Amino acid sequence: MKLTVLMDNHTHINEYYLGEPAACYYLEDGDRRILFDVGYSDAFLQNAAKMGIDLGTVDTIAFSHGHDDHTRGLQYLKDKIDLQSVKVVAHPLCFQPKQAEGNDVGAPYNTAEMAKMCELSLTKEPMKLSDHITFLGEIPRLNDFEKPKLKSQINIDGNWEDDALIDDTALVYDSADGLWIITGCSHSGICNITEYAKQIFKTERIAGIIGGFHLFEVNEQVIKTIDYFEANKVAQLYPSHCVSFKAKAKIHERHPIHEVGVGLTMQWD
């Protein structure tokens, strides 16, 4: 399996791609071509073209959650490729309207519009996307140090309510060396996500984690997250997107991390 970072907050030095505070990964597993999130603008399309990646071959798009920095690029992608035969996988709440401080922070299309645009599959349950890649679905929230930060609202049946981001999820690649967790923002908690992946796959082996951990301040959550990584012998860490420099530095003190930027490619058996 090959993973290519098409969008992240950062680009690598001497890699002349576009970056933005968003996320998009391109996954190749056998003959399957999968996009995990689609960034905020059309920048991921420009990056893919420069990398020689034909997004017209994509057969599946999976969404980590419904925020605009992970979904808004869809309005640009639909003008470039025919989505009618593309399978889109997401949590049932992914395309509900979302707002923060009065601003629209949700997906560019609602559920009904998505159903007309593509082969929409909404699920709370784990779903296999390829031979080795699984969409986790709704993540059980078990750790008291990973409580959701209720800073936005979601519209359910016409009513606005605090958004606990129940739609937040992740992908798992089942490699020969253990599980690779691929996240968007980890609003549901990176430790909760990892623990659920272990439960689904009935293994304790975590080969690595790449993606957003939603950690910003050096606080109890960061310390307990590092403790969790060490206790579970997570082999490799690639924090990206929504992880601050301070949080990365603190993690790196005890558990060396790898840099992530647009253009990064990884291959796993």
N, C-alpha and C positions, 0 to 999 in steps of 0.2 A: 504494500500500500504506500502511496505517495501523497504527502500533504504539502500544499503550497499556500503561503500566506499572501492573499491578494489585497488585503486591507488591514491596517493596524494604525495605531497612533504614530508609530515610528517607521522609518525606513533605515536599512543598514547603511553605514558609511560607504560611500562610493557606489551605492545602488540607487540609480536615478529614477525612482518610482514616485508615485504620489501617496501621501499619507493623510489621514484624517482621524478624528476621535471616533472610530468605528471598527467593525470587524467583518472579515470575510475570508473563509478558507475554501480551497478547491481540493477535493479528495478524489483520488483515483484508486479504485480497488477492483482488480480484474478488469472486466469490461464496463464497470459502472463508473459514472462521473457525477459527483455530488458537490453541490455548493452548500456550505454551512454558513448561513447569514449572507447578507448582500450589501453591507456597508450603508452609508448615508447618502452618497451622491453617485455620479457615474464614474468616479475615480477608479473603482475596482475594475471597470470595463477597460479603461485605458491601461491599467497595469497588466491585465490579462493579455491584451493585444500586444503590448511590448514584450511580454514573456513568451509569446507565441502560443498561448492557450486559446483554443477555440471553444468558447462557452456554448456554442451551438450544439455541442455534443453532450451537454449536461442533461441527465435524465431525472435527477432528483434534487430538490432544494429542501433543506431542513432548516427550521428556525429555532434559535435558542430561546427567544422570547419576543414580545411584540414591540419593543422600543424602537424608535426611529433610526438610531445609529446602527441597527442590525437589519432593518426591513426597508428603509426608504429607497435604497438602491433598486428595489424591484420595479419602480416606475420607469427607470431607465433601461433595465434589463428587458422588460416586455416590449420595448421598441426595437430591440436588437435581435431577439430570438422569439420563435413561436413557443409559447408556454402551454398551448393546449394539450400537448402530450407529455408535459413535464409533471411529475408527481411532486406535490408540495406537502411536507409533513410538519405538523406543528401541534402544540397543545390547543385545546378548544377555546381558550381565552386569548390566544395570541393576537387575533385580529379585532378584538374589542377596542373601542375608543379609549385612549389614555391621555391624561393631561398632568402637567406639573406647573404650579404657579400660574395657572391660566393659559399655559401654552400647550399646543398639541404635541405630544411626544409619542404618539402611537404609529402604527403601520399606515401606509398610504392607502390601503384598501381594506374594506371590511370583509367579514366572512362571506357574505352573499356575493360580493364582487369577486373574491378569490375563487369561489366555486365555479363561476362562469369563465374564469381566466385560465384555469389549470385543472389538473386532477388532484383535488384537495383531499387530504386525509388528516383529520383531526383526531388525536388520541391522547389519553392520559396514560396509556399502557406502553411498555417498551415495544419497539417495532424494528425488525431487521431491515436495513436499507441495502445491504449487500452481504456477501458471504461472511465478512468480518466486522462490519460496521453496524452498530445498533443505536437507535434513537431511544433515550431513556424514558421519555414521558414525564409524568408528574413525580417530583422528587419528595419523598417523605422528609419532614423537617424535625430532626430528632435532637440536634445539639442546641442547648440553651444559649451558647455564645454566638450562634449564627441567626439570631432573630432578625426578621426583615425590618428594614428601615422604611417606614411608611411616609415617603416624601412625594408620592404621586397618587393619582386617582384613576379608577377604571370605571367605565360605564357598563353596568349590567342591567338589562331590561329597562333602559331609560333612566336609571338612577346612578348617580355618581357616588362611589364609596372608596375608602382607602384601598390602595392597591398593594397587596402583599406579594405581588408578582408570582402567583402560583404557576403561571405559564413558563417560568424559567426552567430550562432543562439543559441537556448536554448530549454529546455523542460519545460512544466508546468503541475503540478499535481493539479487538481481541487478538493480540500479537503472540508470537512464540515466546516472548520474554515476559508476558503478563499484559495487563490492561493499560491502554493509553486512554486517558480521559481528555476530551476535547470540549472546551467550554466557550460560552459567549461572554457572559458577565458573572455568572455564579451568584445571582441574587438569592438563590435558594441555599447558598452556602457551599463552598468548595469541598468541605469535609462531608457534609450531607450527601453531595453528589457522588463523591468517591465511595462512601459507605454503601450507597444504594447500588452502585455499579458492582461492588464486591458481592452484594447479596444476589443480584440478578445472575451474575456469572459464576457464583459459588467458588470464589477464589480470594486469596489474600494478596496476590501478587499484583502490585501496581508498578508498571514499567515507567510511567511518567504522566505528567499533566501539562497540557498547553492550553492557554487561553486566559480570559479575565477571571480574577479571583474576587473582584469588588472589595479591595482592601486599600484604604487610604491613610488612616492615622495609625501610628504605632500604639496599639491599645490591647486590651485583653483578648479580643478576637484574633489579632495577628499572632500574639504569643501562643494561644491555644491551637491556632492553625499550624504553626511551626511544630508544636509538640505532636500534633496529629501526623504530620508528614514524617517526622522522625520515628514515631511509634509504629507506623505502617510501612516503614522502610521504602518510601517512595523514591525510586531510583533517580529520576530526572524531572526537573521543574523548569517550565518555560512560561513564566507569568507575562501577560501582555495586556493591552487595551486598558482595562480599568484597574490597574495596580499602580499606586504612586511610587515615586522614587524612594521615599522614606520606607514604605512597606517592603519594597524589593530589597533595599539595603539591609533591613532588619532580618528578613528571611535569609539573605546571603551570608550573614554572620554565622549562621548555624547550618545552613543547607545550601551549598552552591547552586546558583541559578544560571540559566542560559538566556542569552539575549534573543528577543523576538523582534522582527521588523518585516516590512513588506519585501517580498522576494525570498524569504527563508523557505527552503524546501527540506523535507524530512522523509526518509524512506524506512519502513518497518517491515519485517518478515511476518 
